[in-house]
Amino acid sequence: MDLSRVLKSWLLPLSAYLQSEDLIECSVIQPGEIRLEKAGQGFVSLLTPELDLKYWETLCHVLANHWGLAFDPITQPRLSVMLPGGHRFEAMMGANVESKLSVSIRMRRYLKLSFMDYGLDPRHEEMITRLIEEGANILISGGTSSGKTTFMNMLLQSIPKDKRILILEDTRELNVPHENHVHYVVSRNEKNPTLDYPQMIDHLMRSRPHIILMGELSMATSYPILRLLNSGHAGFMCTLHANSCEAALSWAIPQNIAFSGHETKGVKEFLYEAVDLVIQLHRNDQGKRYVGELLFPKTQQIIEVQA
């Protein structure tokens, strides 16, 4: 069976909505209805009787098969994958959702953004790019839809082109322009993956990279990265959810580690020694993303950015 042809066929009913101009997100909170968020316009709700529960269940099966993942509305009801075009697809079905269905499709938008677009001046840009060129450990923090991945993709352009880069994500979102790079994917939804995050990070460290990039930190990845940051390896970058730079190091990562069942004693202090820069992103009521502050943990210096 040609899975790519099957996938294209099942995505056809969605294509008219996904091709909508200036689309940021397509979400579903119940069968037969779709909500489109457009830049500067908020959400618009449309009735879509053709997109019933059966459609979404079948699409999830097709997507899971396409990516070699498991999906079942009862035993494995969550699915996180990429759609053709680089759009991020997140779905949950079954008893954990009151309406039996929740879908979010975050659109990959090909925006050519600069440091200035995030409220950073040339002084900030020079400071950040110099750290990247020197192989600093950098965390990009922010709330949901604050533009963390888009900002990180912009930063990747500052990595010297002769560097060997290894990338580990649970859903492929980072766009690395460098020739010498390898992309690894470990699904956070797999109950028993062939290789888990500790094994993958051990492999990365033994593969002589100049730079290691990760996607969004989660409960599964936060503890293993402590080993990475304590390996003597320089040059690491990732994103995470937190309300501030300080909260990223003092609460978000330690909480992820605690929720994964590991001891958190000394974690905050270690992060303040191992991380060179934390960048905090925000999104205002008009949907504009901007950098709010920069934290240099080793000196505990905070630079407030005027948006």
Secondary structure as the mmCIF struct_conf table of DSSP 4:
data_model
#
loop_
_struct_conf.conf_type_id
_struct_conf.id
_struct_conf.beg_label_comp_id
_struct_conf.beg_label_asym_id
_struct_conf.beg_label_seq_id
_struct_conf.end_label_comp_id
_struct_conf.end_label_asym_id
_struct_conf.end_label_seq_id
HELX_RH_AL_P HELX_RH_AL_P1 LEU A 3 LEU A 18
TURN_TY1_P TURN_TY1_P1 GLN A 19 GLN A 19
TURN_TY1_P TURN_TY1_P2 GLU A 21 ASP A 22
STRN STRN1 LEU A 23 VAL A 28
BEND BEND1 ILE A 29 GLN A 30
TURN_TY1_P TURN_TY1_P3 PRO A 31 GLY A 32
STRN STRN2 GLU A 33 LYS A 38
TURN_TY1_P TURN_TY1_P4 ALA A 39 GLN A 41
STRN STRN3 GLY A 42 LEU A 47
TURN_TY1_P TURN_TY1_P5 PRO A 49 GLU A 50
BEND BEND2 LEU A 51 LEU A 51
HELX_RH_AL_P HELX_RH_AL_P2 LEU A 53 TRP A 67
TURN_TY1_P TURN_TY1_P6 GLY A 68 GLY A 68
STRN STRN4 ASP A 72 ASP A 72
TURN_TY1_P TURN_TY1_P7 PRO A 73 THR A 75
STRN STRN5 GLN A 76 GLN A 76
STRN STRN6 ARG A 78 MET A 82
TURN_TY1_P TURN_TY1_P8 PRO A 84 GLY A 85
BEND BEND3 GLY A 86 GLY A 86
STRN STRN7 ARG A 88 MET A 93
BEND BEND4 GLY A 94 GLY A 94
TURN_TY1_P TURN_TY1_P9 ALA A 95 ASN A 96
BEND BEND5 VAL A 97 VAL A 97
TURN_TY1_P TURN_TY1_P10 GLU A 98 SER A 99
BEND BEND6 LYS A 100 LYS A 100
STRN STRN8 LEU A 101 ARG A 106
HELX_LH_PP_P HELX_LH_PP_P1 MET A 107 ARG A 108
HELX_RH_3T_P HELX_RH_3T_P1 PHE A 115 TYR A 118
TURN_TY1_P TURN_TY1_P11 GLY A 119 GLY A 119
HELX_RH_AL_P HELX_RH_AL_P3 PRO A 122 GLU A 133
TURN_TY1_P TURN_TY1_P12 GLU A 134 GLY A 135
STRN STRN9 ASN A 137 GLY A 142
TURN_TY1_P TURN_TY1_P13 THR A 144 SER A 145
BEND BEND7 SER A 146 SER A 146
HELX_RH_AL_P HELX_RH_AL_P4 LYS A 148 LEU A 156
TURN_TY1_P TURN_TY1_P14 GLN A 157 SER A 158
BEND BEND8 ILE A 159 ILE A 159
TURN_TY1_P TURN_TY1_P15 LYS A 161 ASP A 162
STRN STRN10 ILE A 165 GLU A 169
BEND BEND9 ASP A 170 THR A 171
BEND BEND10 GLU A 179 ASN A 180
STRN STRN11 HIS A 181 VAL A 185
TURN_TY1_P TURN_TY1_P16 ARG A 188 ASN A 189
BEND BEND11 LYS A 191 ASN A 192
BEND BEND12 THR A 194 LEU A 195
HELX_RH_AL_P HELX_RH_AL_P5 TYR A 197 MET A 205
TURN_TY1_P TURN_TY1_P17 ARG A 206 SER A 207
BEND BEND13 HIS A 210 HIS A 210
STRN STRN12 ILE A 211 GLU A 216
HELX_RH_AL_P HELX_RH_AL_P6 MET A 219 LEU A 229
TURN_TY1_P TURN_TY1_P18 ASN A 230 GLY A 232
STRN STRN13 PHE A 236 HIS A 241
BEND BEND14 ASN A 243 SER A 244
HELX_RH_AL_P HELX_RH_AL_P7 CYS A 245 ALA A 247
HELX_RH_PI_P HELX_RH_PI_P1 ALA A 248 ALA A 252
HELX_RH_AL_P HELX_RH_AL_P8 ILE A 253 PHE A 259
TURN_TY1_P TURN_TY1_P19 SER A 260 GLY A 261
TURN_TY1_P TURN_TY1_P20 LYS A 265 GLY A 266
HELX_RH_AL_P HELX_RH_AL_P9 VAL A 267 ALA A 274
STRN STRN14 LEU A 277 ARG A 283
TURN_TY1_P TURN_TY1_P21 ASP A 285 GLN A 286
STRN STRN15 ARG A 289 PHE A 296
TURN_TY1_P TURN_TY1_P22 PRO A 297 GLN A 300
STRN STRN16 GLN A 301 GLU A 304
#
